[in-house]
Amino acid sequence: MILGLGSDIVDIRRVARTLERFGERFTQRCFTEEERRKSDRRRNRAESYARRFAAKEACSKALGTGFRRGIYWRDLGVANLPSGKPTMVLTGNAAKHLAAMVPAGMVVQVDVSLTDDPPMAQAIVLISAVPEDRLIERTVS
């Protein structure tokens, strides 16, 4: 059962300018420690941050909240499952909102697609509720 769908596209050049201008002030405000660690070690740092930024926007849309109702940038983090597949890890009010969306007897599955074709980066987030025995791969917690 689909609970939410969101997509977003970001101009990588804009993220690169923001990184140059605000540096850690930007990354500390918007990204989790894991996201900063992964993005900072990449050769194409701005592209990595842009994909993650787009994923946060897409996830906030899939939740149906945007960045309101006490949901903050760092409450939405891009992580990878053991297979390498990207997913979202929600904390704080985002996690509470997500839990309230899931019907009884179901568990949440968050599917994420990330891509970039400079100068643009895109993300799509699909939030589904599935019976626990049909969950494809457990989300990182």
Contacts in CASP RR format, 6 or more apart in sequence:
PFRMAT RR
TARGET T0000
AUTHOR 0000-0000-0000
METHOD contacts of the structure
MODEL  1
MILGLGSDIVDIRRVARTLERFGERFTQRCFTEEERRKSDRRRNRAESYA
RRFAAKEACSKALGTGFRRGIYWRDLGVANLPSGKPTMVLTGNAAKHLAA
MVPAGMVVQVDVSLTDDPPMAQAIVLISAVPEDRLIERTVS
1 103 0 8 1.000
1 106 0 8 1.000
1 128 0 8 1.000
1 129 0 8 1.000
1 130 0 8 1.000
2 126 0 8 1.000
2 127 0 8 1.000
2 128 0 8 1.000
3 62 0 8 1.000
3 101 0 8 1.000
3 102 0 8 1.000
3 108 0 8 1.000
3 127 0 8 1.000
3 128 0 8 1.000
3 129 0 8 1.000
4 62 0 8 1.000
4 63 0 8 1.000
4 64 0 8 1.000
4 126 0 8 1.000
4 127 0 8 1.000
4 128 0 8 1.000
5 61 0 8 1.000
5 62 0 8 1.000
5 124 0 8 1.000
5 125 0 8 1.000
5 126 0 8 1.000
5 127 0 8 1.000
6 58 0 8 1.000
6 59 0 8 1.000
6 61 0 8 1.000
6 62 0 8 1.000
6 124 0 8 1.000
6 125 0 8 1.000
6 126 0 8 1.000
7 58 0 8 1.000
7 61 0 8 1.000
7 122 0 8 1.000
7 123 0 8 1.000
7 124 0 8 1.000
7 125 0 8 1.000
8 54 0 8 1.000
8 55 0 8 1.000
8 57 0 8 1.000
8 58 0 8 1.000
8 61 0 8 1.000
8 122 0 8 1.000
8 123 0 8 1.000
9 54 0 8 1.000
9 120 0 8 1.000
9 121 0 8 1.000
9 122 0 8 1.000
10 50 0 8 1.000
10 51 0 8 1.000
10 53 0 8 1.000
10 54 0 8 1.000
10 57 0 8 1.000
10 120 0 8 1.000
10 121 0 8 1.000
10 122 0 8 1.000
11 50 0 8 1.000
11 119 0 8 1.000
11 120 0 8 1.000
12 46 0 8 1.000
12 47 0 8 1.000
12 50 0 8 1.000
12 116 0 8 1.000
12 118 0 8 1.000
12 119 0 8 1.000
12 120 0 8 1.000
12 121 0 8 1.000
13 46 0 8 1.000
13 119 0 8 1.000
15 46 0 8 1.000
15 49 0 8 1.000
15 50 0 8 1.000
15 53 0 8 1.000
15 121 0 8 1.000
16 46 0 8 1.000
18 26 0 8 1.000
19 26 0 8 1.000
19 27 0 8 1.000
19 45 0 8 1.000
19 46 0 8 1.000
19 49 0 8 1.000
27 36 0 8 1.000
27 39 0 8 1.000
27 40 0 8 1.000
27 49 0 8 1.000
28 36 0 8 1.000
29 73 0 8 1.000
29 74 0 8 1.000
30 53 0 8 1.000
30 56 0 8 1.000
30 73 0 8 1.000
30 74 0 8 1.000
31 39 0 8 1.000
31 49 0 8 1.000
31 52 0 8 1.000
31 73 0 8 1.000
31 74 0 8 1.000
31 77 0 8 1.000
32 74 0 8 1.000
32 77 0 8 1.000
32 89 0 8 1.000
34 77 0 8 1.000
34 79 0 8 1.000
35 49 0 8 1.000
35 52 0 8 1.000
35 77 0 8 1.000
35 78 0 8 1.000
38 48 0 8 1.000
39 45 0 8 1.000
39 48 0 8 1.000
39 49 0 8 1.000
39 52 0 8 1.000
42 48 0 8 1.000
47 116 0 8 1.000
47 118 0 8 1.000
47 121 0 8 1.000
50 116 0 8 1.000
50 121 0 8 1.000
51 78 0 8 1.000
51 114 0 8 1.000
51 115 0 8 1.000
51 116 0 8 1.000
51 121 0 8 1.000
51 122 0 8 1.000
51 123 0 8 1.000
52 77 0 8 1.000
52 78 0 8 1.000
52 114 0 8 1.000
53 121 0 8 1.000
54 114 0 8 1.000
54 121 0 8 1.000
54 122 0 8 1.000
54 123 0 8 1.000
55 76 0 8 1.000
55 77 0 8 1.000
55 78 0 8 1.000
55 86 0 8 1.000
55 88 0 8 1.000
55 112 0 8 1.000
55 114 0 8 1.000
55 123 0 8 1.000
55 125 0 8 1.000
56 73 0 8 1.000
56 76 0 8 1.000
56 77 0 8 1.000
56 78 0 8 1.000
57 123 0 8 1.000
58 112 0 8 1.000
58 123 0 8 1.000
58 124 0 8 1.000
58 125 0 8 1.000
59 76 0 8 1.000
59 77 0 8 1.000
59 88 0 8 1.000
59 90 0 8 1.000
59 94 0 8 1.000
59 110 0 8 1.000
59 112 0 8 1.000
59 125 0 8 1.000
59 127 0 8 1.000
60 66 0 8 1.000
60 67 0 8 1.000
60 71 0 8 1.000
60 76 0 8 1.000
60 94 0 8 1.000
61 125 0 8 1.000
62 125 0 8 1.000
62 126 0 8 1.000
62 127 0 8 1.000
63 71 0 8 1.000
63 94 0 8 1.000
63 97 0 8 1.000
63 98 0 8 1.000
63 101 0 8 1.000
63 127 0 8 1.000
65 71 0 8 1.000
65 94 0 8 1.000
65 97 0 8 1.000
67 73 0 8 1.000
69 93 0 8 1.000
69 97 0 8 1.000
70 93 0 8 1.000
71 93 0 8 1.000
71 94 0 8 1.000
71 97 0 8 1.000
72 93 0 8 1.000
72 94 0 8 1.000
74 91 0 8 1.000
75 90 0 8 1.000
75 91 0 8 1.000
75 92 0 8 1.000
75 93 0 8 1.000
75 94 0 8 1.000
75 95 0 8 1.000
76 88 0 8 1.000
76 90 0 8 1.000
76 94 0 8 1.000
77 88 0 8 1.000
77 89 0 8 1.000
77 90 0 8 1.000
77 91 0 8 1.000
78 86 0 8 1.000
78 87 0 8 1.000
78 88 0 8 1.000
78 89 0 8 1.000
78 112 0 8 1.000
78 114 0 8 1.000
79 86 0 8 1.000
79 87 0 8 1.000
79 88 0 8 1.000
79 89 0 8 1.000
79 139 0 8 1.000
79 140 0 8 1.000
80 86 0 8 1.000
80 87 0 8 1.000
80 140 0 8 1.000
81 87 0 8 1.000
81 137 0 8 1.000
81 138 0 8 1.000
81 139 0 8 1.000
81 140 0 8 1.000
82 137 0 8 1.000
83 137 0 8 1.000
85 112 0 8 1.000
85 137 0 8 1.000
86 112 0 8 1.000
86 113 0 8 1.000
86 114 0 8 1.000
87 110 0 8 1.000
87 111 0 8 1.000
87 112 0 8 1.000
87 139 0 8 1.000
87 140 0 8 1.000
88 110 0 8 1.000
88 112 0 8 1.000
88 125 0 8 1.000
89 139 0 8 1.000
89 140 0 8 1.000
89 141 0 8 1.000
90 98 0 8 1.000
90 110 0 8 1.000
98 108 0 8 1.000
98 127 0 8 1.000
99 108 0 8 1.000
101 108 0 8 1.000
101 127 0 8 1.000
101 129 0 8 1.000
102 108 0 8 1.000
102 129 0 8 1.000
103 129 0 8 1.000
105 131 0 8 1.000
105 132 0 8 1.000
106 129 0 8 1.000
106 130 0 8 1.000
106 131 0 8 1.000
106 132 0 8 1.000
107 129 0 8 1.000
107 130 0 8 1.000
107 131 0 8 1.000
107 132 0 8 1.000
107 135 0 8 1.000
108 127 0 8 1.000
108 128 0 8 1.000
108 129 0 8 1.000
108 139 0 8 1.000
109 127 0 8 1.000
109 128 0 8 1.000
109 129 0 8 1.000
109 130 0 8 1.000
109 135 0 8 1.000
109 136 0 8 1.000
109 139 0 8 1.000
110 125 0 8 1.000
110 126 0 8 1.000
110 127 0 8 1.000
110 128 0 8 1.000
110 139 0 8 1.000
111 125 0 8 1.000
111 126 0 8 1.000
111 128 0 8 1.000
112 123 0 8 1.000
112 124 0 8 1.000
112 125 0 8 1.000
112 126 0 8 1.000
113 123 0 8 1.000
113 124 0 8 1.000
114 121 0 8 1.000
114 122 0 8 1.000
114 123 0 8 1.000
115 121 0 8 1.000
115 122 0 8 1.000
115 123 0 8 1.000
116 122 0 8 1.000
END
